[in-house]
Amino acid sequence: MKSILSALILSASFISTNVLADETILAGGCFWCMESDFEKLEGVTDVVSGFTGGAVRNPTYNGNHKGHYEAVKITYNPDVVSYQQILDHYWVNIDPFDARGQFCDKGHSYLSAIFVANEQERAVAEKTKKAVEAQFPEQTVVTPILDAKRFYPIKGNEIGHQDFYKKSPVRYKLYRWNCGRDQRLAEIWGDKASH
């Protein structure tokens, strides 16, 4: 009886720790907005704001983040939402034609980019990018597909940027409106824009 109970406890703990989860890193301008947009997507279990893509170690928002993109690391359940669905959601939440940043935020750290971890992700990302290019043949899609690099989550005294849209909803909504994000998304994507 004791060995059966031990086996049941062991198998239960094995099942609970092996829940399927995948991660991806995406840059789409302000990470407050990206976090808000992706936390609303069914199947997404966590979204963390941070930096990636640059050579500077331990970048900070108020300090040196040269060469890095503001990005989010998205954890999702692939049984609920596929990688392609994540990217489909991504495209309608960015301006893929802006080579200077996103919406009112300009500069390298606000550029859009898809960071892929392997060739399978690259193939899906390329497929979705080609679909956007086909939809807008008169415009140039500038969002690159890049190899994933180390992701640095926001931390320390800058942790206030994480979940900013929940912590400061009025300031967040004013920023988002004044930045023209939703207006531009509606202009590009029409009813597909998810705000």
C-alpha positions in Angstrom: 0.0 0.0 0.0 2.8 2.4 0.9 4.6 1.8 -2.5 1.3 2.3 -4.4 0.7 5.6 -2.6 4.3 6.7 -3.3 3.9 5.8 -7.0 0.7 7.8 -7.2 2.3 10.9 -5.5 5.3 10.6 -7.8 3.2 10.3 -11.0 1.0 13.2 -9.9 4.0 15.5 -9.4 5.5 14.4 -12.7 2.2 15.3 -14.5 1.9 18.7 -12.8 5.5 19.7 -13.7 5.3 18.6 -17.3 2.6 20.9 -18.6 3.4 21.9 -22.1 4.6 25.4 -22.5 6.5 27.2 -25.2 8.1 30.6 -25.3 8.8 33.2 -27.9 10.3 36.7 -27.9 8.8 39.5 -29.9 9.5 43.2 -30.2 6.8 45.6 -31.2 7.6 49.0 -29.7 6.5 49.8 -26.2 6.6 46.7 -24.1 3.7 48.0 -21.9 1.5 47.7 -25.0 2.8 44.4 -26.2 2.3 42.9 -22.7 -1.2 44.1 -22.6 -2.0 42.9 -26.1 -0.6 39.4 -25.6 -2.0 38.8 -22.0 -5.5 39.1 -23.6 -4.8 36.2 -26.0 -6.2 32.9 -25.0 -3.5 30.3 -24.3 -0.9 32.8 -23.3 0.1 32.1 -19.7 2.7 34.8 -19.0 4.2 37.9 -20.7 7.4 39.4 -19.3 8.7 42.8 -20.4 12.4 43.2 -21.1 15.2 43.7 -23.6 16.9 41.6 -26.2 19.0 41.7 -29.3 21.9 43.8 -28.2 25.4 43.2 -26.8 25.2 45.2 -23.6 24.9 43.0 -20.6 22.1 43.7 -18.1 20.4 46.5 -20.0 18.2 48.9 -18.1 15.3 51.2 -19.2 16.8 54.3 -17.7 20.4 53.3 -18.3 22.3 51.6 -21.1 20.2 49.5 -23.4 22.0 50.5 -26.7 21.5 47.9 -29.4 18.6 46.2 -27.6 15.0 46.1 -28.5 12.2 46.6 -26.0 10.6 43.1 -26.2 8.3 40.7 -24.5 8.9 37.0 -23.7 5.6 35.2 -24.2 4.9 31.9 -22.5 2.0 30.0 -24.1 0.3 26.6 -24.1 0.7 25.2 -27.6 -2.4 23.0 -27.0 -4.5 26.2 -26.9 -2.6 28.6 -29.2 -0.1 27.7 -31.9 3.1 29.6 -32.7 1.5 30.7 -35.9 -1.5 32.1 -34.1 0.9 34.0 -31.8 2.5 35.6 -34.8 -0.8 36.3 -36.5 -1.8 38.2 -33.3 1.6 39.9 -33.4 1.3 41.3 -36.9 -2.0 43.0 -36.3 -0.6 44.7 -33.1 2.3 46.4 -34.9 3.0 48.7 -37.7 5.2 46.5 -39.9 6.1 49.4 -42.3 7.7 51.7 -39.8 11.5 51.6 -40.1 12.0 54.2 -37.4 10.2 52.7 -34.4 6.6 52.1 -33.5 3.8 54.7 -33.4 5.1 57.8 -31.4 8.1 55.9 -30.1 11.1 56.2 -32.4 14.6 54.8 -32.2 16.3 51.4 -32.3 14.9 50.1 -29.1 11.3 50.6 -30.4 11.8 48.8 -33.7 9.7 45.7 -34.4 11.3 42.2 -34.7 10.5 38.5 -34.4 13.2 36.5 -32.6 13.2 32.9 -33.6 14.8 30.0 -31.6 15.1 27.4 -34.3 14.5 26.7 -38.0 11.0 25.5 -37.4 10.1 28.9 -35.9 11.9 30.7 -38.7 9.9 28.9 -41.3 6.6 29.8 -39.6 7.7 33.4 -39.1 8.8 33.7 -42.8 5.4 32.3 -43.9 3.5 34.8 -41.8 5.7 37.7 -43.0 5.1 36.6 -46.7 1.4 36.7 -46.0 1.6 40.3 -44.7 3.7 41.2 -47.7 1.1 39.7 -50.1 -1.7 41.6 -48.3 0.2 44.9 -48.7 2.1 44.6 -52.1 2.6 48.4 -52.4 4.4 48.7 -49.0 7.6 47.4 -47.6 7.4 45.2 -44.5 10.5 46.2 -42.5 10.0 43.9 -39.5 13.0 41.5 -39.5 13.2 37.9 -38.4 16.3 37.5 -36.2 18.0 34.7 -34.3 16.9 34.7 -30.6 19.4 36.2 -28.2 19.5 36.4 -24.4 16.4 38.0 -23.0 16.9 40.4 -20.0 13.7 40.9 -18.0 13.0 44.2 -16.4 14.1 44.0 -12.8 15.3 45.9 -9.8 13.9 49.4 -9.3 12.5 49.3 -12.8 10.1 46.4 -12.1 7.3 49.0 -12.3 7.4 48.6 -16.1 6.2 45.0 -15.7 2.4 44.9 -15.7 2.4 48.7 -16.1 -1.0 48.6 -17.8 -2.5 46.9 -14.7 -0.6 49.0 -12.1 -1.3 52.4 -13.7 -4.3 51.8 -16.0 -5.2 55.5 -16.4 -1.6 56.6 -17.3 -1.3 53.6 -19.6 -4.5 54.3 -21.5 -3.5 58.0 -21.8 -0.1 57.0 -23.1 -1.5 54.5 -25.6 -4.1 57.0 -26.9 -1.7 59.9 -27.2 0.8 57.7 -28.9 -1.8 56.9 -31.6 -1.2 53.2 -31.4 -4.8 52.0 -31.8 -5.6 54.6 -34.4 -2.7 53.5 -36.6 -3.5 49.8 -36.0 -7.1 50.4 -37.2 -5.8 52.3 -40.2 -3.6 49.4 -41.2 -5.5 46.4 -40.1 -9.1 47.5 -39.9 -11.3 45.1 -37.9 -8.4 42.7 -37.5 -6.7 45.0 -35.1 -7.1 43.7 -31.6 -7.5 46.5 -29.1 
